């Protein structure tokens, strides 16, 4: 128990003292995970909406792929992204290996199926009669999709929280494609793994408290927004 208290105290000291490296790592963590969540939202929400409403040949195959993708192992994603971005890979000429951009791409791949799957599930819980009523009232395609999004906005916010929580906590893909380079591609999760491997458990524990603080703060803000929309 004393070890946990010491780790918490050290985390406070690092934050209050304005430790440049800790703040740099924390900022990059927010930047990478935030961008990955945003891109996965832009990709996953339309995908989930379309799969929930449309009927076409091969739909079950795509839905199965989305559901399977919700449990993609981060290390596998990191490996495949690395294979594409390595110097001799198909996209090696882009020079993205061991960069924050590669980390965003890997995390986006991890989060997108989760966002799409939860969005699709939220839309499928709506009464089919509601969609028919919207069309019967003469809504344009844009109005139709906007009204559907308004109806499932709480589910979409839940998808955002789930996607953000998954990517900010992942470590395998970030290590594989980011390289854990100091002052450049080192995030909180990879820093914790590094300190544990070095046997510096007190600093690892302090960094874990910083990560928990960031995760809870962002999730809390999204939860407040979700609950206010629910009451509206």
N, C-alpha and C positions, 0 to 999 in steps of 0.2 A: 504493500500500500504506500509506503514511504517513497518507493521508486516512482509511482505514478504522480505523487505530489511534487516531487523534484522535477519530473518532466514537465508538468504543468507550469511550475514556477519558471523554469528555463524558457519555456515558450513565451511567457509574458515578458521576460527580460529581453528576449530577442526582438519582440515586437515593439516594446516600449523604447528600447535603445535604438531603434531604427536600423537594425542590422541590414546592410545593403544587399548582401547575398540572399538572405531570407526573403526580403521584399522582392528582389528580382525573380527568385524562384516562384514566389506566390503570384506575382503579376503574370509571369509566363504561364503558370497553371491556369489562371483565369482566362487569359487570352486564348490559349489553345483549346481548352474545353468549351469556352463560350462560343468561339467561332465554329467548332465542330457541332455544337448543339444547334446553332443558328442554321447552318447548312443542312443538317439532318432534318430540321423542321421544314425548311423550304423544299426538301426532296420527299420527306416521309409523309407529311400531311396530305399533299395532293395524291400521292400513291395510295395511301390508306383510304381516302375519300373515293377514289376511282374504283378500287377493288371492292369496296363495300357496296357501291351502288350499281356498277356495271355488270353485265353478264356477257361473256364471250368465251370462245373455245380456248382452253388452256388456262382459264382463270384459276382453277383449283391448283394447278401446278405452281402458279405464281404465288398464290396464298400460302401454299405449303412452304415455298421458298422464304417468304417473309416470316412465317412462324418459326422456321428453322433458324433463320438469321437472327432472331431475337436472342438466341443462345450461342452466338458465334464466340468461340474462344479468342480472346484478344491476342494471344501468342500466335495463333494461326493467321489472324488478320495481319499482324505485324510481319510475319514471314512472307506472306504473299505480296504485301505492299513493298517489302524490301527486295523481293525478287524482281519486281518491275522497275524499281528505282536504282538498283545497283548499277555500277558503271557499264556492265555488259548486258543489262536488262533492256527490255523494249523501250522503257522511258528513261534510261540512264542519261541520255543527252540533256535532260532537263536539269540535272545537277541538284536534285531535291533530297538525296539521301543524307541522313543525319542533319535534318533541318526541322524547325518548328512546323513548316508547311507540310512536310511528310507526316508529322504527328497529327496535324489537323485532318489530313486525308484519311489516315488509319482510324482515328476516332470517329470520323463521320461515317465510315463504313460500319463501325460497330453500333453506332446509335441509330442510324436510319431505319433498319428493320424494326427496331423497338418502337420508334415513333410511329412508323407506318402501321404496325400491328395493333398498337393501342388505339390509334385513330380509327382504324377499320373496325375494331371491336366496339368503339363508342358509337359509330354510325349505325352499325348493325343492331344496336339495342333500340334504335328509334323505331316507331311504328311504321310499317310500309305505307300505311294510309296517309301519313304525314307527307311523304314524298309525292304521293299521288295528288294530294290536296294542293300542294305548292304548284305542281304542273297544271292542275285544273284551273287555278286562278290566273293562268297566263304568264307565269314568271319566265323571264329570259334565262338562258343557261347561267349567266353570271349571277343573277338574282337567286336562282335555285341553289347554286353552290354556296353563296354567301349566307343564305338562310340556314342551310345545313350546318355550316361552320358555327353559326351563332347557337344552334341547338346543341352542338357537341363541344362547345368551348371549354367546359369543365374537363371533359375527357382529353382534349388537346393539351390543356395545361398540365394534366397528370402525365401525359406522354412527354412533355418538355421536361418535367421534373425527373422522370425516370431516365430519359436520355442523358440529361446533365449528370445525374448521379452515377450513371454507368461509366461515362467517359472520364469524369474527374477522378474516379477511383481506380481506373485501370492502369496497369503498369507494364504488362508484357509487350503490347504494341508500341508504346512510347519508348521502351528500351531498345526494341528491335530497329525502329526506323529513325529514332531521335539520337541515339548514341549516348545520351546522358552527359553531354558536353557542358562543362562548367561555364556559366555566364552566357550560355547560348541556347541549349536545348534541355536543360535540367529542370524538371518539374518536381513537385512535392513527393509524388509517389516514387519516382526513380531516386530521389534524394534519400528517402527513407530506406529503400533497399540498399543503397550504397553505404549508408551509415551502419546499417545492421551487419553488412558483410565486413565492415571495418571493425566491428565490435563496439562501436560508439552508440550504445543503446540509449543513453540519456538524450543525446541530440536527436536520434531517430524518434524517440518518444515525443520530444518537444515539437518536431516537425509534424508528427501525426496529430497533435493537438491543433496546430495551425491549419492543417488540412480539414480536420473536423469542424473547426470554427468557420472556415470559408464555405464548406459544403452546407452546414446548417443554416448559415446566414442567407445564402442564395435560395435554398429550399424554403426557408421561412417566408421570405418575401414573395415567392411564387405561391405559397400556400395562402398567405393573406389575400393576394389577388384572386386566387381561386374561390376562397370562401366569400369574399365580397361579391363576386359575380354570381355566386350561388344564391345569395340573399337578395340580389337585385331583381 
